[in-house]
């Protein structure tokens, strides 16, 4: 192996392991040559090859920078769910996924919890303690159905980044995005109605569809551009659809972000058929690039879109703080919110409002986006390298969720069961479908940096998949 | 005025104003004689008259003690609501009541918030700060649909006081009692169904009935013994009732506590017609006497009763922590809870669990029960003395809510409007009915000790009532 080749391999590994993070500057040619006691031209040669591999990029007059992955893996096909409204099933698997008392050392790659280890969250933790100390005002005897005005003002300010001009009074604070979604569904539908959803789709909203006595009509969805507008139009023509439920930005679980033109076209379609859109933007602020995409809501000037979001995926799950901007449905959603839980605990509201006001939210998001993007590339590499031929992988433009489509012979519920013995869990694909689809798929979280334990788990998973394949 | 008469009046006023609290020992005859420079026999004479008025009692070899009120005021009649299932209305008034941003110095006698000024809550405040500090475990990335196991164990322990033998796994933590009630309704009914309720009835559950597309069948209710079993039996015979919703202990708003025999009879009726009972016990621990009454749930050995409660009325409203023991319906309620809000913030759960475990809850309840009982007597006196003839008043055996029935000519929505100018609000009677009943009634809270401001407010209210009467 030549000198430059050895250096090249070493640098590649270091980049892959995150020792040099995405976006960071590599050591200068001079410095590296000195450090390794090799010639300038050796380093130059190594850097040139790194560039060819797409691992670094040159910025004129500045140097070499670590590049994110630029080539998508082999993506899943457009989904082909059942073409009729269905009742939602698979609650048992959802419960199994979320009831996380799975013992010491359990590695949950299925749940979608953010990484909370970043020092940029320290300020939030302090704000929480401060809010708990201010016992007399925020502790306690307080009821505001809409939620803290201070927090709503901060949310309105953040919404400007997604092109949304919201008045604080158009916002209602909820117990997580789940309450925002379910109140939105309640405000726009009646039992027996049909709701069109992207597919695969977040199990929280499909289980809400089940609980409300609604039927889900899953629409074919493209892994890069989102819900098929052509299929949706046909469905709107054919079925009495009362609401369209989509997650257009950093979709859970498929990872795509709908192009702006398609968002506008989706809104036009909703206008044409006079149907409200429930837009789940919970991962929107985790879009890796800046500026983040505009919400569908931002193009809506008639209050047709009910925009739902939360701090559960950006800050911390246990805050249980979400919000909804319901447009025309504000008064109806307000009644649903009252009936559901009346109001939210003041402590978390005060703390998050303070955190945002002090710039902590935006600082934290900058750090986390870079971390998650790097983790995505590592996770995709891991899966690509270990999983059997025929595996397809999503290429999320934000967030921390990977959708993996395995050879059709693999049943991921069986896989999950096999992994249980090793104290590892995944989110099986069936819970993302009303129609029992996606049996050979799964969702993996890379919120936790893919470290040695994750690598070990992926290898173990690959072995289990092989053994399931050979059984088939 | 004779010397003993002057002393008698002075002592009466002091007792009434709470200077000498209920249950406390009065100064000894000798001490008072010395202090006032009057003869022993003058003090004896005054104390004897106080005893005749029912304000103090003699305890042999000990002295005179301040007695609680022992005679009920003129109670309201048995309610006579509409005898058919109805849709619930009056959301606007409920919203007006609860949206408490009513400006500086506003005196809300309508909302049912506990007094949080007692030093016995200091430990809870400390526990909240401690829980907020324990950022890594309880802060944050945590999801347990059933709720904290530690808290559920403490709730199960407390439930023993009401005769209930619950396993922690039979309990689901909720966002206040509201979520417990609405999940219980969802688990036992389908849209269009009929729910039987006591009447007047808590607006939170009647608004839930509205939001779920159910119909309320209000059952005549006695101000001392609760829901009429005779009327309920007729209704069960006549209508397809799918659930019975009652608040048998320290009823909101009527104040009664159902006698044990009637609780058992209610359960037998529910068994006979095979209907579940949703039992709201939110004020149960505020029953003034010890031991507190047994819940209906405690007599239920087949899981027919869904017992709902919360810490909102005993500790602090803003905790937003309730719970439900749904019996046979546990799995169904669990799904409703997941769909509604997934799980509760860990901080409040950890803090309340710690507070109970350290004995803080029981200590706090002892203090508050005595305080509320004394406040009840003061409030009843105030209302009796100031309000016009024909006024009827409830005589609650626990909690801090008074139901006042005014002459039929008085519309309490109008009264509330008139009071707005004086920065005072009450809860108008109509919000406690699905059928627009109780227009001449209102609910007053005496959680806050009736101080000079409250006295002033009651007098002002009396004047407004007079002017409404003269308009009529």
HADDOCK unambig.tbl for C-alpha pairs under 7 A between the chains (distance, minus, plus):
assign (segid A and resid 98 and name CA) (segid B and resid 143 and name CA) 6.70 0.50 0.50
assign (segid A and resid 99 and name CA) (segid B and resid 143 and name CA) 6.97 0.50 0.50
assign (segid A and resid 99 and name CA) (segid B and resid 144 and name CA) 5.66 0.50 0.50
assign (segid A and resid 99 and name CA) (segid B and resid 145 and name CA) 6.61 0.50 0.50
assign (segid A and resid 100 and name CA) (segid B and resid 143 and name CA) 6.76 0.50 0.50
assign (segid A and resid 100 and name CA) (segid B and resid 144 and name CA) 6.75 0.50 0.50
assign (segid A and resid 113 and name CA) (segid B and resid 141 and name CA) 6.32 0.50 0.50
assign (segid A and resid 125 and name CA) (segid B and resid 135 and name CA) 6.56 0.50 0.50
assign (segid A and resid 128 and name CA) (segid B and resid 132 and name CA) 6.01 0.50 0.50
assign (segid A and resid 129 and name CA) (segid B and resid 129 and name CA) 5.58 0.50 0.50
assign (segid A and resid 129 and name CA) (segid B and resid 132 and name CA) 5.19 0.50 0.50
assign (segid A and resid 129 and name CA) (segid B and resid 133 and name CA) 6.03 0.50 0.50
assign (segid A and resid 132 and name CA) (segid B and resid 128 and name CA) 6.00 0.50 0.50
assign (segid A and resid 132 and name CA) (segid B and resid 129 and name CA) 5.20 0.50 0.50
assign (segid A and resid 133 and name CA) (segid B and resid 129 and name CA) 6.04 0.50 0.50
assign (segid A and resid 135 and name CA) (segid B and resid 125 and name CA) 6.57 0.50 0.50
assign (segid A and resid 139 and name CA) (segid B and resid 318 and name CA) 6.35 0.50 0.50
assign (segid A and resid 140 and name CA) (segid B and resid 316 and name CA) 5.44 0.50 0.50
assign (segid A and resid 140 and name CA) (segid B and resid 317 and name CA) 5.80 0.50 0.50
assign (segid A and resid 140 and name CA) (segid B and resid 318 and name CA) 4.15 0.50 0.50
assign (segid A and resid 140 and name CA) (segid B and resid 319 and name CA) 6.37 0.50 0.50
assign (segid A and resid 141 and name CA) (segid B and resid 113 and name CA) 6.30 0.50 0.50
assign (segid A and resid 141 and name CA) (segid B and resid 316 and name CA) 5.77 0.50 0.50
assign (segid A and resid 141 and name CA) (segid B and resid 317 and name CA) 4.86 0.50 0.50
assign (segid A and resid 141 and name CA) (segid B and resid 318 and name CA) 5.22 0.50 0.50
assign (segid A and resid 142 and name CA) (segid B and resid 317 and name CA) 6.47 0.50 0.50
assign (segid A and resid 142 and name CA) (segid B and resid 318 and name CA) 5.43 0.50 0.50
assign (segid A and resid 143 and name CA) (segid B and resid 98 and name CA) 6.71 0.50 0.50
assign (segid A and resid 143 and name CA) (segid B and resid 99 and name CA) 6.98 0.50 0.50
assign (segid A and resid 143 and name CA) (segid B and resid 100 and name CA) 6.75 0.50 0.50
assign (segid A and resid 143 and name CA) (segid B and resid 318 and name CA) 6.96 0.50 0.50
assign (segid A and resid 144 and name CA) (segid B and resid 99 and name CA) 5.64 0.50 0.50
assign (segid A and resid 144 and name CA) (segid B and resid 100 and name CA) 6.72 0.50 0.50
assign (segid A and resid 145 and name CA) (segid B and resid 99 and name CA) 6.57 0.50 0.50
assign (segid A and resid 175 and name CA) (segid B and resid 341 and name CA) 5.68 0.50 0.50
assign (segid A and resid 176 and name CA) (segid B and resid 341 and name CA) 6.48 0.50 0.50
assign (segid A and resid 178 and name CA) (segid B and resid 339 and name CA) 6.84 0.50 0.50
assign (segid A and resid 178 and name CA) (segid B and resid 340 and name CA) 6.60 0.50 0.50
assign (segid A and resid 178 and name CA) (segid B and resid 341 and name CA) 5.51 0.50 0.50
assign (segid A and resid 178 and name CA) (segid B and resid 342 and name CA) 6.87 0.50 0.50
assign (segid A and resid 179 and name CA) (segid B and resid 340 and name CA) 5.49 0.50 0.50
assign (segid A and resid 179 and name CA) (segid B and resid 341 and name CA) 5.11 0.50 0.50
assign (segid A and resid 182 and name CA) (segid B and resid 340 and name CA) 6.60 0.50 0.50
assign (segid A and resid 204 and name CA) (segid B and resid 339 and name CA) 6.60 0.50 0.50
assign (segid A and resid 207 and name CA) (segid B and resid 339 and name CA) 6.45 0.50 0.50
assign (segid A and resid 208 and name CA) (segid B and resid 339 and name CA) 5.21 0.50 0.50
assign (segid A and resid 211 and name CA) (segid B and resid 336 and name CA) 6.67 0.50 0.50
assign (segid A and resid 316 and name CA) (segid B and resid 140 and name CA) 5.44 0.50 0.50
assign (segid A and resid 316 and name CA) (segid B and resid 141 and name CA) 5.76 0.50 0.50
assign (segid A and resid 317 and name CA) (segid B and resid 140 and name CA) 5.81 0.50 0.50
assign (segid A and resid 317 and name CA) (segid B and resid 141 and name CA) 4.86 0.50 0.50
assign (segid A and resid 317 and name CA) (segid B and resid 142 and name CA) 6.46 0.50 0.50
assign (segid A and resid 318 and name CA) (segid B and resid 139 and name CA) 6.36 0.50 0.50
assign (segid A and resid 318 and name CA) (segid B and resid 140 and name CA) 4.15 0.50 0.50
assign (segid A and resid 318 and name CA) (segid B and resid 141 and name CA) 5.22 0.50 0.50
assign (segid A and resid 318 and name CA) (segid B and resid 142 and name CA) 5.43 0.50 0.50
assign (segid A and resid 318 and name CA) (segid B and resid 143 and name CA) 6.96 0.50 0.50
assign (segid A and resid 318 and name CA) (segid B and resid 345 and name CA) 5.13 0.50 0.50
assign (segid A and resid 318 and name CA) (segid B and resid 346 and name CA) 6.25 0.50 0.50
assign (segid A and resid 319 and name CA) (segid B and resid 140 and name CA) 6.37 0.50 0.50
assign (segid A and resid 319 and name CA) (segid B and resid 345 and name CA) 5.62 0.50 0.50
assign (segid A and resid 320 and name CA) (segid B and resid 344 and name CA) 6.64 0.50 0.50
assign (segid A and resid 320 and name CA) (segid B and resid 345 and name CA) 5.74 0.50 0.50
assign (segid A and resid 336 and name CA) (segid B and resid 211 and name CA) 6.67 0.50 0.50
assign (segid A and resid 339 and name CA) (segid B and resid 178 and name CA) 6.84 0.50 0.50
assign (segid A and resid 339 and name CA) (segid B and resid 204 and name CA) 6.60 0.50 0.50
assign (segid A and resid 339 and name CA) (segid B and resid 207 and name CA) 6.45 0.50 0.50
assign (segid A and resid 339 and name CA) (segid B and resid 208 and name CA) 5.22 0.50 0.50
assign (segid A and resid 340 and name CA) (segid B and resid 178 and name CA) 6.61 0.50 0.50
assign (segid A and resid 340 and name CA) (segid B and resid 179 and name CA) 5.50 0.50 0.50
assign (segid A and resid 340 and name CA) (segid B and resid 182 and name CA) 6.60 0.50 0.50
assign (segid A and resid 341 and name CA) (segid B and resid 175 and name CA) 5.69 0.50 0.50
assign (segid A and resid 341 and name CA) (segid B and resid 176 and name CA) 6.51 0.50 0.50
assign (segid A and resid 341 and name CA) (segid B and resid 178 and name CA) 5.53 0.50 0.50
assign (segid A and resid 341 and name CA) (segid B and resid 179 and name CA) 5.13 0.50 0.50
assign (segid A and resid 342 and name CA) (segid B and resid 178 and name CA) 6.89 0.50 0.50
assign (segid A and resid 344 and name CA) (segid B and resid 320 and name CA) 6.64 0.50 0.50
assign (segid A and resid 345 and name CA) (segid B and resid 318 and name CA) 5.13 0.50 0.50
assign (segid A and resid 345 and name CA) (segid B and resid 319 and name CA) 5.63 0.50 0.50
assign (segid A and resid 345 and name CA) (segid B and resid 320 and name CA) 5.73 0.50 0.50
assign (segid A and resid 346 and name CA) (segid B and resid 318 and name CA) 6.23 0.50 0.50
